[in-house]
């Protein structure tokens, strides 16, 4: 009753004829052809859908199986690869362990052999040193006992069969040693042995031939022989001061405009030219030099002392020598700002400039350096006009500046040091005689960008420097190798003791300071000092120098001139401890006698320079000792030695290359008379004042 009539099936009610109804014999109940088609299509679609679903499910199953199989294969391959790697790694680990064991065994064997060899070397060196010290001690004891007067052979001569030490060195190392010899020394070395002769014939030794070093001994035939033999390798010749040469090609002539004109025509590859103190050429010659075919490759030019050059001459140089890199214009009292600006107008590659003794240049000229970005070295000396403003902006453009020399410029103050503290590559700083520089300026610089890179520092006669500066230097300047503090009156032993912390310090100048024995002894603790100057240090006695020498065995240069308290005992310790000494200045030491020179000549066989001026107690025996013991002595100064005769001096002059002698009375500023007796200090001050007045008078006359 809930079904609508139109929705009810059109089936008759069960009638009496059930058979017809059941078997469909009723016409109304028999399905039509369209019904069969629909039923067939429906069944077919149903089967298709069923088969498609099964096929889809099968494909998905196959795809999942393949993906799973692929994943399992990758895992298997990774596992297999890891297994191979583990096997290889295990084999490598086993091999490395074996190698380490073998290396350890080899290292132990090598260490054992090295230790044995080192012990043998140490024992051998100790044995030789002990024998050497014993011979030296015996030598000094015999000298004190007076058992002999002549110098005997302290060290035995080597056997003629043995090979010398230089021949045992590598070829390049031995060749490097020979580069420090002059022409005559090379000629002598060629006669020693075959190996030395081969070394002296090396082409690299004859690239630069300096005849000026032997200008008083060189002859024409020697010059001709050397140039004919080594002509293909020579790139630099120096005949400066060789007035003894008479061959027309080498004869000493004056440099004139014609000479410069010839250079500009013929010397197409000339790179270095020095016209220092040649005053017979004019601006016209420089015009030839700049406009000719040659000389355009010049990179170095020295015009020191050429006071005849005017603004036009410098303008000619700037126009023609645009590639100039190094310029020397020292001792040019006529050099003005206009000259200097004209020279810098077109020279954009300037790397180093030296202007020593140019008093009329002002800040205007030095400000021109602000445009020279390649400047690496600047040298100025004796200029009273330059101020701090000249270097105010130096660090902004000259970032490559490494050497800064500004000496004897009284208007320079701490502000300059503050300005250059921003330079990053400064390694050399010299402010000698800049009396306004104080501790604050040194603090500015050492705490700047270049403080830790500084290698050379010169603060000579900076009278405002005290121990505070030495403290800051010792804390920051760990690469410092050379230090000059002469005539800094406010320094004490407390500040000098701090310098012993500078492990790389090898050269120090403390002349005219208040250093005492304690400070000198502490300075020798590092044991690295090679060059030491203690001139005019009255606080130093025998005890201080003896302690220093005992700690510093490698001392090469020593200046103890005008130290009046030194005696023969001090020189004995010096000779015994510092046997590699090459330069010694003991001028103005009146208490030293012939015994001191006998000690030195018997042990210090490498001595090249010796100054005994004012040693009034020395006699002719000194000459005999020196000629017998110091075979390498090249320079000997014997001024104010009244007890040395002319005959002995002439004998020394014949054997020693540079020998100065006079037997006059020592001047009063030596502070003692001809007998070694100390004078009244007032006399010394009076003569010093007279000398200053003479210097001022001469400067005024020159101006």
CORBELWO-V393517 format. One record per pair of residues at least 12 apart in sequence whose ideal C-beta (glycine too) atoms are under 6 Angstrom apart, sorted by sequence separation. I is the first residue (numbers start at 1). J is the second residue. If there is no record, write none. Layout:
i:I j:J
i:I j:J
//
This chain:
i:649 j:661
i:671 j:684
i:186 j:200
i:139 j:154
i:668 j:683
i:669 j:684
i:668 j:684
i:669 j:687
i:135 j:154
i:496 j:515
i:668 j:687
i:669 j:688
i:636 j:656
i:178 j:199
i:260 j:281
i:642 j:663
i:350 j:372
i:401 j:423
i:412 j:434
i:480 j:502
i:491 j:513
i:500 j:522
i:506 j:528
i:511 j:533
i:515 j:537
i:255 j:278
i:298 j:321
i:301 j:324
i:324 j:347
i:335 j:358
i:351 j:374
i:359 j:382
i:362 j:385
i:370 j:393
i:375 j:398
i:386 j:409
i:402 j:425
i:407 j:430
i:413 j:436
i:421 j:444
i:454 j:477
i:465 j:488
i:481 j:504
i:486 j:509
i:493 j:516
i:496 j:519
i:500 j:523
i:516 j:539
i:521 j:544
i:529 j:552
i:540 j:563
i:555 j:578
i:566 j:589
i:581 j:604
i:592 j:615
i:607 j:630
i:618 j:641
i:633 j:656
i:634 j:657
i:635 j:658
i:636 j:659
i:637 j:660
i:638 j:661
i:639 j:662
i:175 j:199
i:206 j:230
i:256 j:280
i:257 j:281
i:264 j:288
i:304 j:328
i:318 j:342
i:322 j:346
i:325 j:349
i:330 j:354
i:336 j:360
i:344 j:368
i:359 j:383
i:363 j:387
i:366 j:390
i:373 j:397
i:376 j:400
i:387 j:411
i:414 j:438
i:417 j:441
i:421 j:445
i:426 j:450
i:455 j:479
i:460 j:484
i:466 j:490
i:474 j:498
i:506 j:530
i:507 j:531
i:509 j:533
i:510 j:534
i:511 j:535
i:512 j:536
i:515 j:539
i:517 j:541
i:520 j:544
i:524 j:548
i:527 j:551
i:535 j:559
i:541 j:565
i:549 j:573
i:561 j:585
i:567 j:591
i:575 j:599
i:579 j:603
i:582 j:606
i:587 j:611
i:593 j:617
i:601 j:625
i:608 j:632
i:613 j:637
i:619 j:643
i:620 j:644
i:640 j:664
i:174 j:199
i:209 j:234
i:220 j:245
i:256 j:281
i:260 j:285
i:264 j:289
i:270 j:295
i:273 j:298
i:314 j:339
i:318 j:343
i:337 j:362
i:340 j:365
i:349 j:374
i:351 j:376
i:352 j:377
i:353 j:378
i:354 j:379
i:355 j:380
i:356 j:381
i:357 j:382
i:376 j:401
i:388 j:413
i:391 j:416
i:402 j:427
i:403 j:428
i:404 j:429
i:405 j:430
i:406 j:431
i:407 j:432
i:408 j:433
i:409 j:434
i:410 j:435
i:424 j:449
i:437 j:462
i:451 j:476
i:467 j:492
i:470 j:495
i:479 j:504
i:480 j:505
i:481 j:506
i:482 j:507
i:483 j:508
i:484 j:509
i:485 j:510
i:486 j:511
i:487 j:512
i:488 j:513
i:493 j:518
i:497 j:522
i:500 j:525
i:511 j:536
i:527 j:552
i:542 j:567
i:545 j:570
i:549 j:574
i:568 j:593
i:571 j:596
i:575 j:600
i:579 j:604
i:594 j:619
i:597 j:622
i:601 j:626
i:620 j:645
i:623 j:648
i:207 j:233
i:212 j:238
i:215 j:241
i:220 j:246
i:254 j:280
i:255 j:281
i:268 j:294
i:271 j:297
i:276 j:302
i:290 j:316
i:299 j:325
i:300 j:326
i:301 j:327
i:302 j:328
i:303 j:329
i:304 j:330
i:305 j:331
i:323 j:349
i:325 j:351
i:326 j:352
i:327 j:353
i:328 j:354
i:329 j:355
i:330 j:356
i:331 j:357
i:332 j:358
i:363 j:389
i:375 j:401
i:376 j:402
i:377 j:403
i:378 j:404
i:379 j:405
i:380 j:406
i:381 j:407
i:382 j:408
i:383 j:409
i:384 j:410
i:407 j:433
i:414 j:440
i:418 j:444
i:427 j:453
i:432 j:458
i:438 j:464
i:446 j:472
i:454 j:480
i:455 j:481
i:456 j:482
i:457 j:483
i:458 j:484
i:459 j:485
i:460 j:486
i:461 j:487
i:463 j:489
i:486 j:512
i:493 j:519
i:500 j:526
i:517 j:543
i:521 j:547
i:530 j:556
i:531 j:557
i:532 j:558
i:533 j:559
i:534 j:560
i:535 j:561
i:536 j:562
i:537 j:563
i:556 j:582
i:557 j:583
i:558 j:584
i:559 j:585
i:560 j:586
i:561 j:587
i:562 j:588
i:580 j:606
i:582 j:608
i:583 j:609
i:584 j:610
i:585 j:611
i:586 j:612
i:587 j:613
i:588 j:614
i:589 j:615
i:590 j:616
i:607 j:633
i:608 j:634
i:609 j:635
i:610 j:636
i:611 j:637
i:612 j:638
i:613 j:639
i:614 j:640
i:616 j:642
i:640 j:666
i:175 j:202
i:206 j:233
i:215 j:242
i:220 j:247
i:223 j:250
i:257 j:284
i:261 j:288
i:265 j:292
i:267 j:294
i:283 j:310
i:286 j:313
i:290 j:317
i:304 j:331
i:307 j:334
i:311 j:338
i:315 j:342
i:318 j:345
i:330 j:357
i:337 j:364
i:341 j:368
i:363 j:390
i:370 j:397
i:381 j:408
i:388 j:415
i:392 j:419
i:395 j:422
i:414 j:441
i:417 j:444
i:421 j:448
i:423 j:450
i:439 j:466
i:442 j:469
i:446 j:473
i:467 j:494
i:471 j:498
i:474 j:501
i:517 j:544
i:524 j:551
i:535 j:562
i:542 j:569
i:546 j:573
i:550 j:577
i:561 j:588
i:568 j:595
i:572 j:599
i:587 j:614
i:594 j:621
i:598 j:625
i:602 j:629
i:613 j:640
i:167 j:195
i:207 j:235
i:208 j:236
i:209 j:237
i:210 j:238
i:211 j:239
i:212 j:240
i:257 j:285
i:260 j:288
i:264 j:292
i:269 j:297
i:271 j:299
i:272 j:300
i:273 j:301
i:274 j:302
i:275 j:303
i:276 j:304
i:277 j:305
i:311 j:339
i:314 j:342
i:318 j:346
i:337 j:365
i:388 j:416
i:391 j:419
i:395 j:423
i:417 j:445
i:427 j:455
i:428 j:456
i:429 j:457
i:430 j:458
i:432 j:460
i:433 j:461
i:435 j:463
i:467 j:495
i:470 j:498
i:520 j:548
i:524 j:552
i:542 j:570
i:549 j:577
i:568 j:596
i:571 j:599
i:575 j:603
i:594 j:622
i:597 j:625
i:601 j:629
i:620 j:648
i:623 j:651
i:627 j:655
i:212 j:241
i:260 j:289
i:276 j:305
i:279 j:308
i:283 j:312
i:287 j:316
i:290 j:319
i:291 j:320
i:314 j:343
i:318 j:347
i:439 j:468
i:443 j:472
i:549 j:578
i:575 j:604
i:601 j:630
i:623 j:652
i:184 j:214
i:203 j:233
i:264 j:294
i:283 j:313
i:286 j:316
i:290 j:320
i:439 j:469
i:446 j:476
i:182 j:213
i:183 j:214
i:211 j:242
i:264 j:295
i:286 j:317
i:311 j:342
i:446 j:477
i:182 j:214
i:642 j:674
i:614 j:666
i:614 j:670
i:616 j:674
i:616 j:676
i:588 j:670
i:590 j:672
i:590 j:676
i:136 j:576
i:154 j:602
i:151 j:602
i:139 j:602
i:136 j:603
i:151 j:625
i:151 j:628
i:151 j:629
//
